Amino acid sequence: MRKLLVGEARCLASRARYYLLEQDGEDPGSYGVLIELEGEEATAADLSPCRERVEALARALVRGVVTPVALRDIVDDWLLE
């Protein structure tokens, strides 16, 4: 799995980093997101085969300064859209 930096956001005295996850191997085409903040991280893998849709989600996470703790709730809502 490759991780590609989408953006960073200031979160109190720290910086959160947001990544697009891209499946490697014989059957690429599955994308997810990863958030890192002060040694804590949260991953939501295999969200969609549509890179543009998952990139848009990752950019929204940056704008909203979403933390690793909140990622699962945000992704659950996003999947219901």
mmCIF file of the N, C-alpha and C atoms, coordinates in Angstrom:
data_MODEL
# 
_entry.id   MODEL 
# 
loop_
_atom_site.group_PDB 
_atom_site.id 
_atom_site.type_symbol 
_atom_site.label_atom_id 
_atom_site.label_alt_id 
_atom_site.label_comp_id 
_atom_site.label_asym_id 
_atom_site.label_entity_id 
_atom_site.label_seq_id 
_atom_site.pdbx_PDB_ins_code 
_atom_site.Cartn_x 
_atom_site.Cartn_y 
_atom_site.Cartn_z 
_atom_site.occupancy 
_atom_site.B_iso_or_equiv 
_atom_site.pdbx_formal_charge 
_atom_site.auth_seq_id 
_atom_site.auth_comp_id 
_atom_site.auth_asym_id 
_atom_site.auth_atom_id 
_atom_site.pdbx_PDB_model_num 
ATOM 1   N N  . MET A 1 1  ? 0.860   -1.164 0.000  1.00 0.00 ? 1  MET A N  1 
ATOM 2   C CA . MET A 1 1  ? 0.000   0.000  0.000  1.00 0.00 ? 1  MET A CA 1 
ATOM 3   C C  . MET A 1 1  ? 0.908   1.229  0.000  1.00 0.00 ? 1  MET A C  1 
ATOM 4   N N  . ARG A 1 2  ? 0.663   2.132  -0.921 1.00 0.00 ? 2  ARG A N  1 
ATOM 5   C CA . ARG A 1 2  ? 1.407   3.396  -0.974 1.00 0.00 ? 2  ARG A CA 1 
ATOM 6   C C  . ARG A 1 2  ? 0.597   4.473  -0.272 1.00 0.00 ? 2  ARG A C  1 
ATOM 7   N N  . LYS A 1 3  ? 1.298   5.405  0.361  1.00 0.00 ? 3  LYS A N  1 
ATOM 8   C CA . LYS A 1 3  ? 0.594   6.541  0.940  1.00 0.00 ? 3  LYS A CA 1 
ATOM 9   C C  . LYS A 1 3  ? 1.118   7.821  0.315  1.00 0.00 ? 3  LYS A C  1 
ATOM 10  N N  . LEU A 1 4  ? 0.193   8.641  -0.131 1.00 0.00 ? 4  LEU A N  1 
ATOM 11  C CA . LEU A 1 4  ? 0.507   9.886  -0.823 1.00 0.00 ? 4  LEU A CA 1 
ATOM 12  C C  . LEU A 1 4  ? -0.037  11.045 0.004  1.00 0.00 ? 4  LEU A C  1 
ATOM 13  N N  . LEU A 1 5  ? 0.832   11.973 0.387  1.00 0.00 ? 5  LEU A N  1 
ATOM 14  C CA . LEU A 1 5  ? 0.418   13.115 1.199  1.00 0.00 ? 5  LEU A CA 1 
ATOM 15  C C  . LEU A 1 5  ? -0.580  13.978 0.429  1.00 0.00 ? 5  LEU A C  1 
ATOM 16  N N  . VAL A 1 6  ? -1.715  14.242 1.058  1.00 0.00 ? 6  VAL A N  1 
ATOM 17  C CA . VAL A 1 6  ? -2.742  15.106 0.467  1.00 0.00 ? 6  VAL A CA 1 
ATOM 18  C C  . VAL A 1 6  ? -2.646  16.506 1.060  1.00 0.00 ? 6  VAL A C  1 
ATOM 19  N N  . GLY A 1 7  ? -2.352  16.583 2.363  1.00 0.00 ? 7  GLY A N  1 
ATOM 20  C CA . GLY A 1 7  ? -2.244  17.890 2.986  1.00 0.00 ? 7  GLY A CA 1 
ATOM 21  C C  . GLY A 1 7  ? -1.948  17.791 4.463  1.00 0.00 ? 7  GLY A C  1 
ATOM 22  N N  . GLU A 1 8  ? -1.730  18.969 5.062  1.00 0.00 ? 8  GLU A N  1 
ATOM 23  C CA . GLU A 1 8  ? -1.480  19.090 6.491  1.00 0.00 ? 8  GLU A CA 1 
ATOM 24  C C  . GLU A 1 8  ? -2.377  20.181 7.034  1.00 0.00 ? 8  GLU A C  1 
ATOM 25  N N  . ALA A 1 9  ? -2.721  20.053 8.314  1.00 0.00 ? 9  ALA A N  1 
ATOM 26  C CA . ALA A 1 9  ? -3.536  21.076 8.972  1.00 0.00 ? 9  ALA A CA 1 
ATOM 27  C C  . ALA A 1 9  ? -3.028  21.255 10.392 1.00 0.00 ? 9  ALA A C  1 
ATOM 28  N N  . ARG A 1 10 ? -3.063  22.476 10.855 1.00 0.00 ? 10 ARG A N  1 
ATOM 29  C CA . ARG A 1 10 ? -2.643  22.781 12.221 1.00 0.00 ? 10 ARG A CA 1 
ATOM 30  C C  . ARG A 1 10 ? -3.763  22.364 13.165 1.00 0.00 ? 10 ARG A C  1 
ATOM 31  N N  . CYS A 1 11 ? -3.399  21.603 14.170 1.00 0.00 ? 11 CYS A N  1 
ATOM 32  C CA . CYS A 1 11 ? -4.348  21.133 15.170 1.00 0.00 ? 11 CYS A CA 1 
ATOM 33  C C  . CYS A 1 11 ? -3.739  21.446 16.535 1.00 0.00 ? 11 CYS A C  1 
ATOM 34  N N  . LEU A 1 12 ? -4.202  22.527 17.157 1.00 0.00 ? 12 LEU A N  1 
ATOM 35  C CA . LEU A 1 12 ? -3.611  23.056 18.386 1.00 0.00 ? 12 LEU A CA 1 
ATOM 36  C C  . LEU A 1 12 ? -2.123  23.301 18.150 1.00 0.00 ? 12 LEU A C  1 
ATOM 37  N N  . ALA A 1 13 ? -1.237  22.689 18.908 1.00 0.00 ? 13 ALA A N  1 
ATOM 38  C CA . ALA A 1 13 ? 0.199   22.941 18.751 1.00 0.00 ? 13 ALA A CA 1 
ATOM 39  C C  . ALA A 1 13 ? 0.860   21.925 17.829 1.00 0.00 ? 13 ALA A C  1 
ATOM 40  N N  . SER A 1 14 ? 0.082   21.094 17.169 1.00 0.00 ? 14 SER A N  1 
ATOM 41  C CA . SER A 1 14 ? 0.623   20.029 16.320 1.00 0.00 ? 14 SER A CA 1 
ATOM 42  C C  . SER A 1 14 ? 0.168   20.193 14.880 1.00 0.00 ? 14 SER A C  1 
ATOM 43  N N  . ARG A 1 15 ? 0.662   19.302 14.046 1.00 0.00 ? 15 ARG A N  1 
ATOM 44  C CA . ARG A 1 15 ? 0.235   19.269 12.645 1.00 0.00 ? 15 ARG A CA 1 
ATOM 45  C C  . ARG A 1 15 ? -0.288  17.878 12.334 1.00 0.00 ? 15 ARG A C  1 
ATOM 46  N N  . ALA A 1 16 ? -1.479  17.855 11.799 1.00 0.00 ? 16 ALA A N  1 
ATOM 47  C CA . ALA A 1 16 ? -2.061  16.596 11.341 1.00 0.00 ? 16 ALA A CA 1 
ATOM 48  C C  . ALA A 1 16 ? -1.698  16.422 9.870  1.00 0.00 ? 16 ALA A C  1 
ATOM 49  N N  . ARG A 1 17 ? -1.390  15.194 9.492  1.00 0.00 ? 17 ARG A N  1 
ATOM 50  C CA . ARG A 1 17 ? -1.052  14.884 8.101  1.00 0.00 ? 17 ARG A CA 1 
ATOM 51  C C  . ARG A 1 17 ? -2.096  13.915 7.558  1.00 0.00 ? 17 ARG A C  1 
ATOM 52  N N  . TYR A 1 18 ? -2.505  14.170 6.330  1.00 0.00 ? 18 TYR A N  1 
ATOM 53  C CA . TYR A 1 18 ? -3.569  13.401 5.689  1.00 0.00 ? 18 TYR A CA 1 
ATOM 54  C C  . TYR A 1 18 ? -3.024  12.757 4.418  1.00 0.00 ? 18 TYR A C  1 
ATOM 55  N N  . TYR A 1 19 ? -3.268  11.467 4.278  1.00 0.00 ? 19 TYR A N  1 
ATOM 56  C CA . TYR A 1 19 ? -2.729  10.710 3.157  1.00 0.00 ? 19 TYR A CA 1 
ATOM 57  C C  . TYR A 1 19 ? -3.831  9.984  2.395  1.00 0.00 ? 19 TYR A C  1 
ATOM 58  N N  . LEU A 1 20 ? -3.617  9.860  1.100  1.00 0.00 ? 20 LEU A N  1 
ATOM 59  C CA . LEU A 1 20 ? -4.400  8.971  0.258  1.00 0.00 ? 20 LEU A CA 1 
ATOM 60  C C  . LEU A 1 20 ? -3.662  7.640  0.228  1.00 0.00 ? 20 LEU A C  1 
ATOM 61  N N  . LEU A 1 21 ? -4.352  6.562  0.497  1.00 0.00 ? 21 LEU A N  1 
ATOM 62  C CA . LEU A 1 21 ? -3.764  5.225  0.427  1.00 0.00 ? 21 LEU A CA 1 
ATOM 63  C C  . LEU A 1 21 ? -4.136  4.598  -0.904 1.00 0.00 ? 21 LEU A C  1 
ATOM 64  N N  . GLU A 1 22 ? -3.146  4.025  -1.563 1.00 0.00 ? 22 GLU A N  1 
ATOM 65  C CA . GLU A 1 22 ? -3.361  3.417  -2.873 1.00 0.00 ? 22 GLU A CA 1 
ATOM 66  C C  . GLU A 1 22 ? -2.871  1.970  -2.833 1.00 0.00 ? 22 GLU A C  1 
ATOM 67  N N  . GLN A 1 23 ? -3.749  1.060  -3.212 1.00 0.00 ? 23 GLN A N  1 
ATOM 68  C CA . GLN A 1 23 ? -3.414  -0.368 -3.229 1.00 0.00 ? 23 GLN A CA 1 
ATOM 69  C C  . GLN A 1 23 ? -2.328  -0.629 -4.271 1.00 0.00 ? 23 GLN A C  1 
ATOM 70  N N  . ASP A 1 24 ? -1.302  -1.358 -3.885 1.00 0.00 ? 24 ASP A N  1 
ATOM 71  C CA . ASP A 1 24 ? -0.243  -1.793 -4.799 1.00 0.00 ? 24 ASP A CA 1 
ATOM 72  C C  . ASP A 1 24 ? -0.531  -3.219 -5.249 1.00 0.00 ? 24 ASP A C  1 
ATOM 73  N N  . GLY A 1 25 ? 0.288   -3.711 -6.135 1.00 0.00 ? 25 GLY A N  1 
ATOM 74  C CA . GLY A 1 25 ? 0.202   -5.122 -6.497 1.00 0.00 ? 25 GLY A CA 1 
ATOM 75  C C  . GLY A 1 25 ? -0.464  -5.364 -7.831 1.00 0.00 ? 25 GLY A C  1 
ATOM 76  N N  . GLU A 1 26 ? -0.893  -6.591 -7.998 1.00 0.00 ? 26 GLU A N  1 
ATOM 77  C CA . GLU A 1 26 ? -1.457  -7.015 -9.276 1.00 0.00 ? 26 GLU A CA 1 
ATOM 78  C C  . GLU A 1 26 ? -2.798  -6.372 -9.586 1.00 0.00 ? 26 GLU A C  1 
ATOM 79  N N  . ASP A 1 27 ? -3.586  -6.109 -8.559 1.00 0.00 ? 27 ASP A N  1 
ATOM 80  C CA . ASP A 1 27 ? -4.926  -5.570 -8.777 1.00 0.00 ? 27 ASP A CA 1 
ATOM 81  C C  . ASP A 1 27 ? -5.085  -4.225 -8.075 1.00 0.00 ? 27 ASP A C  1 
ATOM 82  N N  . PRO A 1 28 ? -4.357  -3.175 -8.562 1.00 0.00 ? 28 PRO A N  1 
ATOM 83  C CA . PRO A 1 28 ? -4.504  -1.871 -7.934 1.00 0.00 ? 28 PRO A CA 1 
ATOM 84  C C  . PRO A 1 28 ? -5.895  -1.304 -8.219 1.00 0.00 ? 28 PRO A C  1 
ATOM 85  N N  . GLY A 1 29 ? -6.259  -0.285 -7.521 1.00 0.00 ? 29 GLY A N  1 
ATOM 86  C CA . GLY A 1 29 ? -7.536  0.353  -7.790 1.00 0.00 ? 29 GLY A CA 1 
ATOM 87  C C  . GLY A 1 29 ? -8.427  0.455  -6.574 1.00 0.00 ? 29 GLY A C  1 
ATOM 88  N N  . SER A 1 30 ? -7.862  0.258  -5.412 1.00 0.00 ? 30 SER A N  1 
ATOM 89  C CA . SER A 1 30 ? -8.618  0.440  -4.185 1.00 0.00 ? 30 SER A CA 1 
ATOM 90  C C  . SER A 1 30 ? -7.943  1.548  -3.385 1.00 0.00 ? 30 SER A C  1 
ATOM 91  N N  . TYR A 1 31 ? -8.736  2.512  -2.916 1.00 0.00 ? 31 TYR A N  1 
ATOM 92  C CA . TYR A 1 31 ? -8.180  3.689  -2.256 1.00 0.00 ? 31 TYR A CA 1 
ATOM 93  C C  . TYR A 1 31 ? -8.767  3.864  -0.866 1.00 0.00 ? 31 TYR A C  1 
ATOM 94  N N  . GLY A 1 32 ? -7.976  4.480  0.007  1.00 0.00 ? 32 GLY A N  1 
ATOM 95  C CA . GLY A 1 32 ? -8.399  4.766  1.365  1.00 0.00 ? 32 GLY A CA 1 
ATOM 96  C C  . GLY A 1 32 ? -7.699  6.009  1.864  1.00 0.00 ? 32 GLY A C  1 
ATOM 97  N N  . VAL A 1 33 ? -7.850  6.301  3.150  1.00 0.00 ? 33 VAL A N  1 
ATOM 98  C CA . VAL A 1 33 ? -7.240  7.489  3.745  1.00 0.00 ? 33 VAL A CA 1 
ATOM 99  C C  . VAL A 1 33 ? -6.548  7.115  5.054  1.00 0.00 ? 33 VAL A C  1 
ATOM 100 N N  . LEU A 1 34 ? -5.594  7.947  5.433  1.00 0.00 ? 34 LEU A N  1 
ATOM 101 C CA . LEU A 1 34 ? -4.842  7.783  6.672  1.00 0.00 ? 34 LEU A CA 1 
ATOM 102 C C  . LEU A 1 34 ? -4.630  9.165  7.270  1.00 0.00 ? 34 LEU A C  1 
ATOM 103 N N  . ILE A 1 35 ? -4.827  9.277  8.591  1.00 0.00 ? 35 ILE A N  1 
ATOM 104 C CA . ILE A 1 35 ? -4.546  10.523 9.309  1.00 0.00 ? 35 ILE A CA 1 
ATOM 105 C C  . ILE A 1 35 ? -3.506  10.214 10.371 1.00 0.00 ? 35 ILE A C  1 
ATOM 106 N N  . GLU A 1 36 ? -2.466  11.060 10.455 1.00 0.00 ? 36 GLU A N  1 
ATOM 107 C CA . GLU A 1 36 ? -1.445  10.955 11.495 1.00 0.00 ? 36 GLU A CA 1 
ATOM 108 C C  . GLU A 1 36 ? -1.426  12.247 12.303 1.00 0.00 ? 36 GLU A C  1 
ATOM 109 N N  . LEU A 1 37 ? -1.376  12.106 13.630 1.00 0.00 ? 37 LEU A N  1 
ATOM 110 C CA . LEU A 1 37 ? -1.309  13.266 14.514 1.00 0.00 ? 37 LEU A CA 1 
ATOM 111 C C  . LEU A 1 37 ? -0.598  12.854 15.795 1.00 0.00 ? 37 LEU A C  1 
ATOM 112 N N  . GLU A 1 38 ? 0.584   13.420 16.037 1.00 0.00 ? 38 GLU A N  1 
ATOM 113 C CA . GLU A 1 38 ? 1.360   13.179 17.254 1.00 0.00 ? 38 GLU A CA 1 
ATOM 114 C C  . GLU A 1 38 ? 1.505   11.693 17.596 1.00 0.00 ? 38 GLU A C  1 
ATOM 115 N N  . GLY A 1 39 ? 1.923   10.899 16.651 1.00 0.00 ? 39 GLY A N  1 
ATOM 116 C CA . GLY A 1 39 ? 2.138   9.479  16.894 1.00 0.00 ? 39 GLY A CA 1 
ATOM 117 C C  . GLY A 1 39 ? 0.885   8.632  16.877 1.00 0.00 ? 39 GLY A C  1 
ATOM 118 N N  . GLU A 1 40 ? -0.263  9.256  16.798 1.00 0.00 ? 40 GLU A N  1 
ATOM 119 C CA . GLU A 1 40 ? -1.530  8.540  16.702 1.00 0.00 ? 40 GLU A CA 1 
ATOM 120 C C  . GLU A 1 40 ? -1.936  8.522  15.231 1.00 0.00 ? 40 GLU A C  1 
ATOM 121 N N  . GLU A 1 41 ? -2.523  7.414  14.800 1.00 0.00 ? 41 GLU A N  1 
ATOM 122 C CA . GLU A 1 41 ? -2.992  7.371  13.412 1.00 0.00 ? 41 GLU A CA 1 
ATOM 123 C C  . GLU A 1 41 ? -4.274  6.556  13.313 1.00 0.00 ? 41 GLU A C  1 
ATOM 124 N N  . ALA A 1 42 ? -5.018  6.858  12.271 1.00 0.00 ? 42 ALA A N  1 
ATOM 125 C CA . ALA A 1 42 ? -6.241  6.122  11.960 1.00 0.00 ? 42 ALA A CA 1 
ATOM 126 C C  . ALA A 1 42 ? -6.265  5.891  10.453 1.00 0.00 ? 42 ALA A C  1 
ATOM 127 N N  . THR A 1 43 ? -6.701  4.711  10.076 1.00 0.00 ? 43 THR A N  1 
ATOM 128 C CA . THR A 1 43 ? -6.738  4.320  8.672  1.00 0.00 ? 43 THR A CA 1 
ATOM 129 C C  . THR A 1 43 ? -8.131  3.840  8.309  1.00 0.00 ? 43 THR A C  1 
ATOM 130 N N  . ALA A 1 44 ? -8.559  4.222  7.131  1.00 0.00 ? 44 ALA A N  1 
ATOM 131 C CA . ALA A 1 44 ? -9.778  3.669  6.537  1.00 0.00 ? 44 ALA A CA 1 
ATOM 132 C C  . ALA A 1 44 ? -9.376  3.218  5.137  1.00 0.00 ? 44 ALA A C  1 
ATOM 133 N N  . ALA A 1 45 ? -9.135  1.922  4.980  1.00 0.00 ? 45 ALA A N  1 
ATOM 134 C CA . ALA A 1 45 ? -8.655  1.374  3.703  1.00 0.00 ? 45 ALA A CA 1 
ATOM 135 C C  . ALA A 1 45 ? -9.820  0.842  2.878  1.00 0.00 ? 45 ALA A C  1 
ATOM 136 N N  . ASP A 1 46 ? -9.553  0.637  1.605  1.00 0.00 ? 46 ASP A N  1 
ATOM 137 C CA . ASP A 1 46 ? -10.519 0.027  0.679  1.00 0.00 ? 46 ASP A CA 1 
ATOM 138 C C  . ASP A 1 46 ? -11.879 0.717  0.704  1.00 0.00 ? 46 ASP A C  1 
ATOM 139 N N  . LEU A 1 47 ? -11.864 2.037  0.602  1.00 0.00 ? 47 LEU A N  1 
ATOM 140 C CA . LEU A 1 47 ? -13.123 2.782  0.624  1.00 0.00 ? 47 LEU A CA 1 
ATOM 141 C C  . LEU A 1 47 ? -13.824 2.795  -0.725 1.00 0.00 ? 47 LEU A C  1 
ATOM 142 N N  . SER A 1 48 ? -13.036 2.877  -1.805 1.00 0.00 ? 48 SER A N  1 
ATOM 143 C CA . SER A 1 48 ? -13.636 2.994  -3.135 1.00 0.00 ? 48 SER A CA 1 
ATOM 144 C C  . SER A 1 48 ? -12.580 2.709  -4.203 1.00 0.00 ? 48 SER A C  1 
ATOM 145 N N  . PRO A 1 49 ? -13.020 2.228  -5.361 1.00 0.00 ? 49 PRO A N  1 
ATOM 146 C CA . PRO A 1 49 ? -12.092 2.091  -6.476 1.00 0.00 ? 49 PRO A CA 1 
ATOM 147 C C  . PRO A 1 49 ? -11.898 3.419  -7.227 1.00 0.00 ? 49 PRO A C  1 
ATOM 148 N N  . CYS A 1 50 ? -12.655 4.443  -6.838 1.00 0.00 ? 50 CYS A N  1 
ATOM 149 C CA . CYS A 1 50 ? -12.608 5.743  -7.509 1.00 0.00 ? 50 CYS A CA 1 
ATOM 150 C C  . CYS A 1 50 ? -11.638 6.678  -6.783 1.00 0.00 ? 50 CYS A C  1 
ATOM 151 N N  . ARG A 1 51 ? -10.470 6.869  -7.378 1.00 0.00 ? 51 ARG A N  1 
ATOM 152 C CA . ARG A 1 51 ? -9.439  7.716  -6.764 1.00 0.00 ? 51 ARG A CA 1 
ATOM 153 C C  . ARG A 1 51 ? -9.944  9.136  -6.522 1.00 0.00 ? 51 ARG A C  1 
ATOM 154 N N  . GLU A 1 52 ? -10.639 9.713  -7.472 1.00 0.00 ? 52 GLU A N  1 
ATOM 155 C CA . GLU A 1 52 ? -11.104 11.096 -7.353 1.00 0.00 ? 52 GLU A CA 1 
ATOM 156 C C  . GLU A 1 52 ? -12.045 11.263 -6.164 1.00 0.00 ? 52 GLU A C  1 
ATOM 157 N N  . ARG A 1 53 ? -12.900 10.293 -5.939 1.00 0.00 ? 53 ARG A N  1 
ATOM 158 C CA . ARG A 1 53 ? -13.857 10.370 -4.828 1.00 0.00 ? 53 ARG A CA 1 
ATOM 159 C C  . ARG A 1 53 ? -13.133 10.322 -3.480 1.00 0.00 ? 53 ARG A C  1 
ATOM 160 N N  . VAL A 1 54 ? -12.157 9.438  -3.351 1.00 0.00 ? 54 VAL A N  1 
ATOM 161 C CA . VAL A 1 54 ? -11.424 9.317  -2.092 1.00 0.00 ? 54 VAL A CA 1 
ATOM 162 C C  . VAL A 1 54 ? -10.494 10.514 -1.896 1.00 0.00 ? 54 VAL A C  1 
ATOM 163 N N  . GLU A 1 55 ? -9.927  11.041 -2.974 1.00 0.00 ? 55 GLU A N  1 
ATOM 164 C CA . GLU A 1 55 ? -9.115  12.266 -2.859 1.00 0.00 ? 55 GLU A CA 1 
ATOM 165 C C  . GLU A 1 55 ? -9.964  13.428 -2.375 1.00 0.00 ? 55 GLU A C  1 
ATOM 166 N N  . ALA A 1 56 ? -11.187 13.531 -2.869 1.00 0.00 ? 56 ALA A N  1 
ATOM 167 C CA . ALA A 1 56 ? -12.092 14.594 -2.414 1.00 0.00 ? 56 ALA A CA 1 
ATOM 168 C C  . ALA A 1 56 ? -12.390 14.431 -0.927 1.00 0.00 ? 56 ALA A C  1 
ATOM 169 N N  . LEU A 1 57 ? -12.584 13.205 -0.472 1.00 0.00 ? 57 LEU A N  1 
ATOM 170 C CA . LEU A 1 57 ? -12.782 12.955 0.949  1.00 0.00 ? 57 LEU A CA 1 
ATOM 171 C C  . LEU A 1 57 ? -11.551 13.396 1.741  1.00 0.00 ? 57 LEU A C  1 
ATOM 172 N N  . ALA A 1 58 ? -10.369 13.034 1.283  1.00 0.00 ? 58 ALA A N  1 
ATOM 173 C CA . ALA A 1 58 ? -9.130  13.393 1.983  1.00 0.00 ? 58 ALA A CA 1 
ATOM 174 C C  . ALA A 1 58 ? -8.974  14.914 2.072  1.00 0.00 ? 58 ALA A C  1 
ATOM 175 N N  . ARG A 1 59 ? -9.286  15.620 0.994  1.00 0.00 ? 59 ARG A N  1 
ATOM 176 C CA . ARG A 1 59 ? -9.204  17.094 1.022  1.00 0.00 ? 59 ARG A CA 1 
ATOM 177 C C  . ARG A 1 59 ? -10.214 17.681 2.006  1.00 0.00 ? 59 ARG A C  1 
ATOM 178 N N  . ALA A 1 60 ? -11.400 17.085 2.092  1.00 0.00 ? 60 ALA A N  1 
ATOM 179 C CA . ALA A 1 60 ? -12.406 17.533 3.057  1.00 0.00 ? 60 ALA A CA 1 
ATOM 180 C C  . ALA A 1 60 ? -11.934 17.288 4.492  1.00 0.00 ? 60 ALA A C  1 
ATOM 181 N N  . LEU A 1 61 ? -11.239 16.183 4.711  1.00 0.00 ? 61 LEU A N  1 
ATOM 182 C CA . LEU A 1 61 ? -10.687 15.903 6.043  1.00 0.00 ? 61 LEU A CA 1 
ATOM 183 C C  . LEU A 1 61 ? -9.669  16.963 6.435  1.00 0.00 ? 61 LEU A C  1 
ATOM 184 N N  . VAL A 1 62 ? -8.835  17.386 5.488  1.00 0.00 ? 62 VAL A N  1 
ATOM 185 C CA . VAL A 1 62 ? -7.847  18.439 5.748  1.00 0.00 ? 62 VAL A CA 1 
ATOM 186 C C  . VAL A 1 62 ? -8.564  19.741 6.111  1.00 0.00 ? 62 VAL A C  1 
ATOM 187 N N  . ARG A 1 63 ? -9.545  20.127 5.292  1.00 0.00 ? 63 ARG A N  1 
ATOM 188 C CA . ARG A 1 63 ? -10.274 21.383 5.542  1.00 0.00 ? 63 ARG A CA 1 
ATOM 189 C C  . ARG A 1 63 ? -10.957 21.371 6.903  1.00 0.00 ? 63 ARG A C  1 
ATOM 190 N N  . GLY A 1 64 ? -11.486 20.216 7.293  1.00 0.00 ? 64 GLY A N  1 
ATOM 191 C CA . GLY A 1 64 ? -12.195 20.099 8.561  1.00 0.00 ? 64 GLY A CA 1 
ATOM 192 C C  . GLY A 1 64 ? -11.302 19.812 9.748  1.00 0.00 ? 64 GLY A C  1 
ATOM 193 N N  . VAL A 1 65 ? -10.000 19.672 9.514  1.00 0.00 ? 65 VAL A N  1 
ATOM 194 C CA . VAL A 1 65 ? -9.024  19.347 10.550 1.00 0.00 ? 65 VAL A CA 1 
ATOM 195 C C  . VAL A 1 65 ? -9.530  18.156 11.382 1.00 0.00 ? 65 VAL A C  1 
ATOM 196 N N  . VAL A 1 66 ? -9.909  17.100 10.678 1.00 0.00 ? 66 VAL A N  1 
ATOM 197 C CA . VAL A 1 66 ? -10.405 15.889 11.320 1.00 0.00 ? 66 VAL A CA 1 
ATOM 198 C C  . VAL A 1 66 ? -9.240  15.168 11.982 1.00 0.00 ? 66 VAL A C  1 
ATOM 199 N N  . THR A 1 67 ? -9.442  14.719 13.204 1.00 0.00 ? 67 THR A N  1 
ATOM 200 C CA . THR A 1 67 ? -8.410  14.006 13.952 1.00 0.00 ? 67 THR A CA 1 
ATOM 201 C C  . THR A 1 67 ? -8.584  12.495 13.786 1.00 0.00 ? 67 THR A C  1 
ATOM 202 N N  . PRO A 1 68 ? -7.564  11.726 14.121 1.00 0.00 ? 68 PRO A N  1 
ATOM 203 C CA . PRO A 1 68 ? -7.686  10.266 13.999 1.00 0.00 ? 68 PRO A CA 1 
ATOM 204 C C  . PRO A 1 68 ? -8.876  9.683  14.767 1.00 0.00 ? 68 PRO A C  1 
ATOM 205 N N  . VAL A 1 69 ? -9.193  10.255 15.905 1.00 0.00 ? 69 VAL A N  1 
ATOM 206 C CA . VAL A 1 69 ? -10.308 9.751  16.719 1.00 0.00 ? 69 VAL A CA 1 
ATOM 207 C C  . VAL A 1 69 ? -11.646 9.861  15.978 1.00 0.00 ? 69 VAL A C  1 
ATOM 208 N N  . ALA A 1 70 ? -11.814 10.902 15.173 1.00 0.00 ? 70 ALA A N  1 
ATOM 209 C CA . ALA A 1 70 ? -13.086 11.144 14.501 1.00 0.00 ? 70 ALA A CA 1 
ATOM 210 C C  . ALA A 1 70 ? -13.186 10.501 13.118 1.00 0.00 ? 70 ALA A C  1 
ATOM 211 N N  . LEU A 1 71 ? -12.095 9.949  12.618 1.00 0.00 ? 71 LEU A N  1 
ATOM 212 C CA . LEU A 1 71 ? -12.104 9.453  11.239 1.00 0.00 ? 71 LEU A CA 1 
ATOM 213 C C  . LEU A 1 71 ? -13.198 8.433  10.981 1.00 0.00 ? 71 LEU A C  1 
ATOM 214 N N  . ARG A 1 72 ? -13.357 7.446  11.829 1.00 0.00 ? 72 ARG A N  1 
ATOM 215 C CA . ARG A 1 72 ? -14.342 6.377  11.591 1.00 0.00 ? 72 ARG A CA 1 
ATOM 216 C C  . ARG A 1 72 ? -15.753 6.939  11.451 1.00 0.00 ? 72 ARG A C  1 
ATOM 217 N N  . ASP A 1 73 ? -16.153 7.890  12.305 1.00 0.00 ? 73 ASP A N  1 
ATOM 218 C CA . ASP A 1 73 ? -17.489 8.476  12.211 1.00 0.00 ? 73 ASP A CA 1 
ATOM 219 C C  . ASP A 1 73 ? -17.670 9.233  10.898 1.00 0.00 ? 73 ASP A C  1 
ATOM 220 N N  . ILE A 1 74 ? -16.656 9.982  10.502 1.00 0.00 ? 74 ILE A N  1 
ATOM 221 C CA . ILE A 1 74 ? -16.728 10.746 9.252  1.00 0.00 ? 74 ILE A CA 1 
ATOM 222 C C  . ILE A 1 74 ? -16.846 9.802  8.062  1.00 0.00 ? 74 ILE A C  1 
ATOM 223 N N  . VAL A 1 75 ? -16.039 8.759  8.047  1.00 0.00 ? 75 VAL A N  1 
ATOM 224 C CA . VAL A 1 75 ? -16.059 7.797  6.940  1.00 0.00 ? 75 VAL A CA 1 
ATOM 225 C C  . VAL A 1 75 ? -17.397 7.061  6.888  1.00 0.00 ? 75 VAL A C  1 
ATOM 226 N N  . ASP A 1 76 ? -17.938 6.692  8.042  1.00 0.00 ? 76 ASP A N  1 
ATOM 227 C CA . ASP A 1 76 ? -19.244 6.030  8.056  1.00 0.00 ? 76 ASP A CA 1 
ATOM 228 C C  . ASP A 1 76 ? -20.312 6.906  7.411  1.00 0.00 ? 76 ASP A C  1 
ATOM 229 N N  . ASP A 1 77 ? -20.325 8.202  7.742  1.00 0.00 ? 77 ASP A N  1 
ATOM 230 C CA . ASP A 1 77 ? -21.280 9.131  7.131  1.00 0.00 ? 77 ASP A CA 1 
ATOM 231 C C  . ASP A 1 77 ? -21.027 9.270  5.640  1.00 0.00 ? 77 ASP A C  1 
ATOM 232 N N  . TRP A 1 78 ? -19.760 9.357  5.249  1.00 0.00 ? 78 TRP A N  1 
ATOM 233 C CA . TRP A 1 78 ? -19.395 9.505  3.836  1.00 0.00 ? 78 TRP A CA 1 
ATOM 234 C C  . TRP A 1 78 ? -19.851 8.308  3.018  1.00 0.00 ? 78 TRP A C  1 
ATOM 235 N N  . LEU A 1 79 ? -19.720 7.118  3.575  1.00 0.00 ? 79 LEU A N  1 
ATOM 236 C CA . LEU A 1 79 ? -20.128 5.907  2.860  1.00 0.00 ? 79 LEU A CA 1 
ATOM 237 C C  . LEU A 1 79 ? -21.642 5.835  2.651  1.00 0.00 ? 79 LEU A C  1 
ATOM 238 N N  . LEU A 1 80 ? -22.402 6.506  3.501  1.00 0.00 ? 80 LEU A N  1 
ATOM 239 C CA . LEU A 1 80 ? -23.860 6.506  3.373  1.00 0.00 ? 80 LEU A CA 1 
ATOM 240 C C  . LEU A 1 80 ? -24.382 7.505  2.336  1.00 0.00 ? 80 LEU A C  1 
ATOM 241 N N  . GLU A 1 81 ? -23.509 8.393  1.853  1.00 0.00 ? 81 GLU A N  1 
ATOM 242 C CA . GLU A 1 81 ? -23.924 9.396  0.849  1.00 0.00 ? 81 GLU A CA 1 
ATOM 243 C C  . GLU A 1 81 ? -24.225 8.746  -0.468 1.00 0.00 ? 81 GLU A C  1 
# 
